[in-house]
Amino acid sequence: METFISHSFESVSVQDDYSFFRQVVLNISSSLDLSKSLRATFDFLSRHFPVDAMTLHTFAPRLRALHLLFLVTQERFYALDETVSLSEEGVQQLNQLEFHPDILNLQRCNERPVAGRHNRAISEFLPYKDRAYLVALLSSGDEIVGHLCLIGTETNCFTNSTVRIEISEKR
């Protein structure tokens, strides 16, 4: 299954989605230095989305926790190795998310248990405030390898009129 995310004020073709996705992949693979490639990816995405930061984390269900791996802001790349414990409700939400891999558009992160804890955990690096989160699951084959989170500049900044998500099965 391929997931394409694109900034859209009007109808966009599948070719435009492919071009956007290709640019993201080119930025991610632009350097063997992870901080450089992820900064390039963040710079590209920030031209299309109203974002203050981008994070990658994994979900460890047995530990009932998120494992924060990195945070990228306009100013810098932070390599993180932080564990964020989750409530039972948060674990259940992430289990549901991983079995129904849609892109999650949270208009107010502090209203959700997992996003709220995530937001507090990164507050040392990014000023704490309620924001919108756009979360995509990253997978290799059938295995989910992480959650990529675009952290908005404010609440309600990712809307259906500015973000179009198309999920299509590749056969």
C-alpha positions as CSV (number, residue, x, y, z in Angstrom):
1,M,0.0,0.0,0.0
2,E,1.4,3.4,-0.9
3,T,0.4,6.6,0.9
4,F,0.6,10.0,-0.8
5,I,0.2,13.3,1.0
6,S,-0.1,16.5,-0.8
7,H,-0.8,20.1,-0.2
8,S,-3.9,21.0,-2.2
9,F,-6.2,23.9,-2.7
10,E,-7.8,22.4,-5.8
11,S,-7.9,19.1,-7.5
12,V,-4.4,17.5,-7.9
13,S,-3.6,14.6,-10.2
14,V,-2.1,11.3,-9.3
15,Q,1.0,12.4,-11.2
16,D,1.3,15.5,-8.9
17,D,0.9,13.1,-5.9
18,Y,3.7,10.9,-7.4
19,S,5.9,13.9,-7.9
20,F,5.4,15.1,-4.4
21,F,6.0,11.7,-2.9
22,R,9.2,11.3,-5.1
23,Q,10.5,14.7,-3.8
24,V,10.0,13.5,-0.2
25,V,11.8,10.3,-0.9
26,L,14.7,12.1,-2.7
27,N,15.1,14.4,0.3
28,I,15.0,11.5,2.8
29,S,17.7,9.7,0.8
30,S,19.7,12.8,0.0
31,S,22.5,12.1,2.4
32,L,23.9,9.3,4.5
33,D,24.1,11.8,7.4
34,L,20.7,11.4,9.0
35,S,20.5,14.9,10.3
36,K,21.2,16.4,6.9
37,S,18.6,14.2,5.1
38,L,15.9,14.8,7.6
39,R,16.6,18.5,7.7
40,A,16.2,18.6,3.9
41,T,13.0,16.6,4.2
42,F,11.6,19.0,6.9
43,D,12.6,22.0,4.8
44,F,10.7,20.5,1.8
45,L,7.6,19.6,3.8
46,S,7.5,23.0,5.6
47,R,7.1,24.6,2.1
48,H,3.9,22.6,1.7
49,F,2.5,22.3,5.3
50,P,2.3,24.8,8.2
51,V,4.7,22.9,10.4
52,D,7.0,23.8,13.4
53,A,8.6,20.4,13.7
54,M,8.7,16.8,12.5
55,T,9.3,13.7,14.7
56,L,9.7,10.0,14.3
57,H,8.7,7.6,17.0
58,T,8.0,3.9,17.4
59,F,5.3,2.3,19.5
60,A,6.4,-0.4,21.9
61,P,3.1,-2.1,23.0
62,R,4.8,-4.5,25.5
63,L,6.4,-1.5,27.2
64,R,3.2,0.6,26.9
65,A,5.3,3.4,25.5
66,L,6.4,5.5,22.6
67,H,10.1,5.6,21.8
68,L,11.0,9.1,20.5
69,L,13.8,8.8,17.9
70,F,14.3,12.3,16.5
71,L,12.9,15.8,16.3
72,V,13.6,18.3,13.5
73,T,12.8,22.0,13.7
74,Q,13.6,24.9,11.4
75,E,16.7,25.5,13.6
76,R,18.1,22.0,14.1
77,F,18.0,18.2,14.3
78,Y,17.7,16.5,17.7
79,A,18.6,12.9,18.1
80,L,16.3,11.6,20.9
81,D,16.3,8.4,22.8
82,E,13.3,9.0,25.1
83,T,10.6,6.7,26.2
84,V,7.1,8.1,26.9
85,S,4.9,5.9,29.0
86,L,1.3,5.6,27.9
87,S,-2.0,5.1,29.6
88,E,-4.1,2.1,28.9
89,E,-6.4,4.3,26.8
90,G,-3.3,5.5,24.8
91,V,-2.1,2.0,24.2
92,Q,-5.6,1.0,22.9
93,Q,-5.7,4.1,20.6
94,L,-2.3,3.2,19.1
95,N,-3.2,-0.5,18.7
96,Q,-6.3,0.7,16.7
97,L,-4.2,3.1,14.6
98,E,-1.7,0.4,13.7
99,F,-4.5,-2.0,12.5
100,H,-6.2,0.7,10.5
101,P,-3.3,2.6,8.9
102,D,-4.9,5.8,7.8
103,I,-3.2,9.2,8.2
104,L,-4.3,10.7,11.5
105,N,-5.2,14.4,11.5
106,L,-5.5,15.6,15.0
107,Q,-6.7,19.2,15.1
108,R,-5.8,19.7,18.8
109,C,-3.1,17.3,20.1
110,N,-3.7,18.0,23.8
111,E,-7.2,16.5,23.5
112,R,-5.7,13.1,22.8
113,P,-3.8,11.1,25.5
114,V,-1.0,9.9,23.3
115,A,-0.4,13.2,21.4
116,G,-0.7,15.2,24.6
117,R,2.1,13.1,26.2
118,H,4.1,13.3,23.1
119,N,3.7,17.1,23.1
120,R,4.8,17.4,26.7
121,A,7.8,15.1,26.1
122,I,9.2,17.3,23.3
123,S,8.5,20.6,25.2
124,E,12.2,20.9,26.1
125,F,12.9,21.4,22.4
126,L,9.7,23.0,21.1
127,P,7.6,25.4,23.1
128,Y,4.7,23.7,24.7
129,K,1.3,24.7,23.3
130,D,-1.7,22.9,21.9
131,R,-1.1,22.2,18.1
132,A,-2.4,20.1,15.3
133,Y,-0.6,16.8,14.5
134,L,-0.6,15.0,11.2
135,V,0.6,11.4,11.8
136,A,1.5,8.9,9.1
137,L,2.5,5.3,9.7
138,L,5.7,4.2,8.0
139,S,5.9,0.6,6.9
140,S,8.1,-1.9,5.3
141,G,6.0,-4.6,3.7
142,D,3.4,-5.5,6.3
143,E,5.5,-4.3,9.3
144,I,5.0,-0.8,10.8
145,V,8.4,0.7,11.5
146,G,7.4,4.0,12.9
147,H,5.1,7.0,13.1
148,L,6.1,10.2,11.3
149,C,4.5,13.2,12.9
150,L,4.2,16.6,11.4
151,I,3.6,19.1,14.2
152,G,1.6,22.1,13.1
153,T,2.2,25.7,13.9
154,E,-1.2,26.0,15.7
155,T,-4.4,24.1,16.3
156,N,-6.6,23.3,13.3
157,C,-3.9,24.1,10.7
158,F,-4.3,20.8,8.8
159,T,-7.7,20.9,7.3
160,N,-9.4,18.9,4.5
161,S,-9.2,21.9,2.2
162,T,-5.4,22.2,2.6
163,V,-4.4,18.6,2.9
164,R,-5.6,15.9,0.5
165,I,-4.7,12.3,1.4
166,E,-5.0,9.5,-1.1
167,I,-4.4,5.9,-0.2
168,S,-4.2,3.5,-3.1
169,E,-3.4,-0.1,-3.2
170,K,-0.6,-1.1,-5.5
171,R,-1.2,-4.5,-7.0
